[in-house]
Amino acid sequence: MEGIAFSPSKNFNFYSKIHANPTPLPIKTPTLTRIPFQFRFHNQKQPLLSFSLDPTKSTQTPITQPPPLVVVGSANADIYVEIDRLPTEGETISAKNGQTLAGGKGANQATCGAKLSYPTYFLGQVGDDAHGKLITQALGNRGVRLEYLKSLGGGVPTGHAVVMLQSDGQNSIIIVGGANMSSWPDKLSDQDLDLVKKAGIVLLQREIPDFVNIQVAKAARSAGVTVIMDAGGMDAPIPEELLNFVDIFSPNESELGRLTGMPTENFEQISQAAEKCHKMGVKQVLVKLGAKGSALFIEGDEPIRQTIIPAVQVVDTTGAGDTFTASFAVALVEGKSKKECLRFAAAAASLCVQVKGAIPGMPDRKSVLNLLQSE
């Protein structure tokens, strides 16, 4: 089968260390000699100019850079415990192994975008603690731009999650919100909202407060920026106000069932639940179906279905949904068709489940394209 050709984008790695602050402040980058430039975003007409470093030359050569992927969301320290089975009520069992890795749906999706060689910013919050430093280092080392990641003082802990990983690769997760749910300003700064308005695409999830997501989605809509919202996170009804500003809503089949109150045991039922989402104000519903693949339901059109690309071995499914959503977003902002986006995302998710840990499992662009070309 012929592979899909994706144009690589140049990746940047601006890693900034978090410093302890008594109040939430943006992470500052090291002092550099700066040459002014700006991205050329799709909603701006001005060309990006490349300035010569030779003072004897005054030529300005127009160049283009893609508008960035902006992920607004959560960052967690994932505390892994490897077990043969889940404990029953009142039972204590021993774990075979345990470790702490960077994770959280927002951090996962930002890492995925950066590893796919697309310029990616992460807007979120961590605590001024060891877990916050772990997450910051993990994201920075993988090329995520961290100028909008804030470190909270005042003893607010970094969000964390307990991931119970069973021998078949399936997992159960308990989340502690921490900095993801604490101390967000009632109104996001103009600087934060300006980043959103200049994005090529924005990714949201439900591991941060709804009022933050609403502000971001409104700002994106005002600038004509596509918003994809992953349904993962809070098990609570989604405010109608938020759904009205979301372009693509992306639940898995169980999330779709809980949020619509409808059964999702077969494709017909999933289609009916997606239709209910359309009536709730979302024109496109991207459903992750696990081993059954995925499907995109666009109001008024026939569903677009995508089978899984089988993994050689399933080691850990943690982060596979985040990989799928972020990979779809990268392909979409690069101008690929919806069918191509689904296939690209399926390949990325297939590679993710073959590695333990969400962020360690995020594939790079070359690996995804190689897998597509081998199909």
C-alpha positions in Angstrom: 0.0 0.0 0.0 1.3 3.4 -0.9 2.4 5.5 2.1 1.2 9.0 2.8 3.8 11.7 2.3 4.1 14.2 5.2 6.3 17.3 4.9 8.6 17.5 7.9 8.6 20.7 9.9 11.6 22.0 11.6 11.5 21.4 15.3 12.8 23.8 17.9 13.9 23.0 21.5 13.5 25.9 23.8 14.0 24.3 27.3 13.7 26.6 30.3 14.3 25.5 33.8 11.6 26.3 36.4 12.6 28.5 39.3 10.8 28.7 42.6 8.3 31.6 42.6 6.0 32.7 45.4 3.3 33.4 42.8 2.5 31.8 39.4 4.8 33.3 36.8 5.7 32.2 33.3 8.9 30.3 33.0 11.7 32.6 31.7 14.1 31.6 29.0 17.8 32.2 29.5 19.1 35.6 28.5 19.9 35.5 24.8 20.8 37.9 22.1 17.6 38.1 20.2 16.8 38.8 16.6 13.2 39.9 16.2 11.0 37.7 14.2 7.4 36.5 14.1 5.6 33.4 12.8 3.3 33.9 9.8 0.0 32.6 11.0 -2.9 31.7 8.8 -4.9 34.6 10.0 -2.2 37.2 9.4 -1.1 38.6 6.1 2.4 39.8 7.0 5.2 37.7 5.7 7.8 36.3 8.1 11.2 37.9 7.3 14.6 36.4 7.6 17.2 39.0 8.6 20.8 38.8 7.6 23.4 38.6 10.3 25.9 40.4 8.0 25.5 44.2 8.8 26.7 45.0 5.2 23.7 43.3 3.7 20.2 44.7 4.1 18.3 42.1 2.0 15.1 40.7 3.6 14.2 37.2 2.4 10.6 36.1 3.1 10.4 32.7 4.6 7.5 30.7 6.1 7.1 28.9 9.3 3.9 26.9 10.2 1.6 28.4 12.9 2.2 26.3 16.0 0.3 23.6 17.7 -0.8 25.0 21.1 -1.8 22.5 23.8 -3.6 23.9 26.9 -3.9 21.3 29.6 -2.6 19.1 32.3 0.8 17.8 33.4 1.1 14.9 35.8 3.8 12.7 37.4 2.6 9.2 36.5 3.4 6.8 39.3 3.5 3.4 37.6 2.9 0.1 39.5 3.1 -3.1 37.5 0.7 -5.7 38.7 -0.7 -9.1 37.5 -4.3 -8.0 38.3 -6.3 -5.3 40.1 -6.8 -5.9 43.8 -10.2 -6.7 45.1 -11.9 -4.7 47.8 -9.9 -4.9 51.1 -7.1 -6.8 49.4 -3.4 -5.9 49.4 -1.2 -7.2 46.6 2.5 -6.7 45.7 3.6 -4.8 42.6 6.3 -6.3 40.4 7.8 -3.0 39.7 7.2 0.8 40.1 8.6 4.0 38.7 7.6 7.6 38.2 7.4 9.1 34.7 6.2 12.4 33.2 2.6 12.3 31.9 -0.8 14.0 32.0 -3.0 14.4 28.9 -1.8 17.9 28.1 1.8 17.1 28.5 1.4 13.9 26.5 -0.2 15.6 23.6 2.4 18.4 23.6 5.2 15.9 23.6 3.6 14.0 20.7 3.4 17.2 18.6 7.0 18.1 19.3 8.3 14.6 18.6 6.4 14.6 15.3 8.6 17.6 14.4 5.9 20.2 14.6 6.4 23.4 16.6 4.4 22.9 19.8 3.8 25.1 22.8 2.4 23.8 26.1 0.3 26.1 28.3 -0.2 24.6 31.8 0.8 24.6 35.4 3.1 22.5 37.7 4.2 22.8 41.3 7.6 23.9 42.5 8.5 20.4 43.5 10.5 17.4 42.3 7.6 16.2 40.1 7.3 19.6 38.4 11.0 19.5 37.6 10.7 15.9 36.3 7.9 17.0 33.9 9.6 20.2 32.8 12.8 18.3 31.9 11.0 15.6 30.1 9.0 18.1 27.9 12.0 20.3 27.3 14.2 17.4 26.3 11.7 16.4 23.7 11.4 19.8 22.1 8.2 21.2 23.6 8.3 25.0 24.0 7.8 25.9 27.6 7.6 29.7 27.7 3.9 29.4 28.8 4.3 26.7 31.4 3.9 28.2 34.9 5.4 27.1 38.2 3.2 27.6 41.2 4.6 28.5 44.6 2.7 28.4 47.9 3.1 24.6 48.3 0.7 23.7 45.5 1.8 20.2 44.4 2.3 19.1 40.8 -0.6 16.9 39.6 0.0 13.2 39.7 -1.6 9.9 38.7 -1.3 6.3 40.0 -1.2 4.1 36.9 -1.9 0.4 37.6 -0.5 -1.4 34.7 -1.5 -5.0 34.2 0.5 -7.7 32.4 -1.6 -7.5 29.2 -0.8 -3.8 28.8 -4.2 -2.5 30.0 -4.3 0.1 32.7 -6.4 1.7 35.4 -5.6 5.2 36.5 -6.4 7.4 39.5 -5.7 11.2 39.1 -4.8 13.8 41.7 -5.4 17.3 40.1 -2.9 19.3 42.1 -1.6 22.3 40.1 -3.7 21.3 37.1 -6.9 22.3 39.0 -5.5 25.0 41.4 -4.7 28.7 41.2 -5.7 29.3 37.6 -6.5 33.0 37.2 -10.1 33.9 36.7 -9.1 35.5 33.4 -6.2 34.3 31.4 -3.5 36.8 30.5 -3.5 38.7 27.2 -0.2 37.0 26.5 -1.7 33.5 26.9 -4.7 34.3 24.8 -2.5 35.9 22.1 -0.6 32.6 21.8 -3.9 30.8 21.3 -5.1 33.3 18.7 -1.9 32.8 16.7 -2.0 29.0 16.8 -2.5 26.8 13.8 -4.6 24.4 15.9 -5.4 24.2 19.7 -5.7 21.0 21.7 -7.8 20.9 25.0 -8.6 18.1 27.5 -10.7 17.9 30.7 -7.9 17.6 33.3 -8.0 21.4 33.9 -11.0 23.5 34.9 -13.8 24.0 32.4 -13.7 27.8 32.7 -10.1 27.8 31.5 -11.0 25.6 28.5 -13.9 28.0 27.7 -11.7 31.0 27.6 -9.2 29.3 25.4 -11.9 27.9 23.0 -13.6 31.3 22.7 -10.2 33.0 21.9 -9.4 30.4 19.3 -12.9 30.8 17.7 -12.5 34.5 17.5 -9.3 34.1 15.5 -10.6 31.3 13.3 -8.3 28.7 14.9 -9.5 25.1 15.0 -10.1 23.6 18.5 -9.9 19.8 19.2 -11.1 18.8 22.6 -10.2 15.4 24.0 -13.0 14.2 26.3 -10.6 12.5 28.7 -10.4 13.8 32.3 -13.3 14.8 34.5 -16.2 12.4 34.6 -18.8 15.2 34.6 -21.1 16.8 32.0 -19.4 19.1 29.6 -20.8 22.7 29.7 -22.8 23.5 26.6 -20.9 26.8 26.3 -17.7 24.9 25.9 -19.0 22.5 23.3 -20.3 25.4 21.2 -16.7 26.6 20.7 -15.2 23.2 19.9 -14.7 22.2 16.3 -13.7 18.5 16.8 -14.8 16.6 20.0 -12.7 13.5 20.6 -14.0 10.9 23.1 -13.2 7.2 23.3 -16.3 4.9 23.2 -16.8 4.7 27.0 -16.5 8.5 27.4 -18.9 9.0 24.5 -21.4 6.7 26.3 -21.1 8.4 29.7 -21.4 11.9 28.2 -24.4 11.2 26.0 -26.1 8.6 28.4 -26.4 6.3 25.4 -25.0 2.7 24.8 -21.9 2.4 22.6 -21.5 -1.3 22.3 -21.6 -1.4 18.5 -21.0 0.9 15.6 -24.7 1.7 15.1 -25.0 2.8 18.7 -21.8 4.8 18.5 -23.2 6.5 15.4 -26.4 7.4 17.3 -24.3 8.8 20.2 -22.2 10.9 17.8 -25.5 12.2 16.3 -26.5 13.3 19.8 -23.2 15.2 20.1 -24.0 17.0 16.8 -27.3 18.1 18.4 -25.3 19.3 21.4 -23.4 21.7 19.1 -20.3 19.8 17.9 -20.1 19.4 14.1 -17.3 16.8 14.1 -16.9 13.8 16.6 -13.6 11.9 16.5 -14.2 8.6 18.3 -11.3 6.4 19.5 -12.5 2.8 19.5 -9.5 0.9 20.9 -8.9 -2.4 19.1 -11.7 -1.6 16.7 -9.9 1.5 15.3 -11.5 4.9 15.1 -14.2 6.9 13.3 -14.8 10.5 12.4 -18.4 11.6 12.3 -19.0 14.8 10.4 -22.5 16.2 10.6 -24.3 15.6 7.3 -21.6 13.2 5.9 -21.0 9.5 6.0 -18.6 8.4 8.8 -15.0 7.9 7.9 -13.7 4.7 9.5 -10.1 3.7 10.2 -8.9 0.2 11.4 -6.0 -0.1 13.8 -2.5 -0.7 12.5 -1.6 -3.8 14.5 1.2 -3.5 17.0 4.0 -6.1 17.1 3.4 -6.3 20.9 1.1 -4.3 23.2 3.2 -3.3 26.2 1.3 -0.3 27.6 -1.8 1.5 26.4 -1.2 4.6 28.6 -1.0 7.6 26.3 -2.2 5.9 23.2 -5.4 8.0 23.0 -3.3 11.2 23.5 -0.9 10.1 20.8 -3.8 9.5 18.4 -5.5 12.8 19.1 -2.3 14.9 18.8 -1.1 13.0 15.7 -4.5 13.7 14.1 -4.1 17.4 15.0 -0.6 17.6 13.5 -1.7 16.0 10.2 -4.8 18.2 10.1 -2.8 21.5 10.6 -0.4 20.3 7.9 -3.3 20.2 5.4 -3.9 16.5 5.1 -7.3 15.0 4.3 -9.4 13.7 7.2 -8.8 10.1 5.9 -5.1 10.7 5.8 -5.2 12.2 9.3 -6.9 9.1 10.7 -4.4 6.8 9.2 -1.4 8.9 10.4 -2.9 8.9 13.9 -3.5 5.1 13.8 0.2 4.5 12.9 1.4 6.8 15.7 -0.9 5.1 18.3 0.3 1.6 17.2 3.9 2.6 17.9 3.0 4.2 21.2 1.5 1.0 22.8 4.8 -0.9 22.1 6.7 1.2 24.7 6.1 1.5 28.5 5.2 5.0 29.6 3.1 7.6 27.8 5.8 10.2 27.0 8.6 7.6 26.4 6.2 5.9 24.0 5.5 8.9 21.8 6.9 8.1 18.3 8.9 10.4 16.1 7.8 11.4 12.6 10.3 9.1 10.8 9.0 6.1 12.7 5.4 6.9 11.8 6.1 7.4 8.1 8.2 4.2 8.0 5.3 2.3 9.5 2.8 3.8 7.0 5.1 3.0 4.1 5.4 -0.6 5.2 1.6 -1.2 5.3 
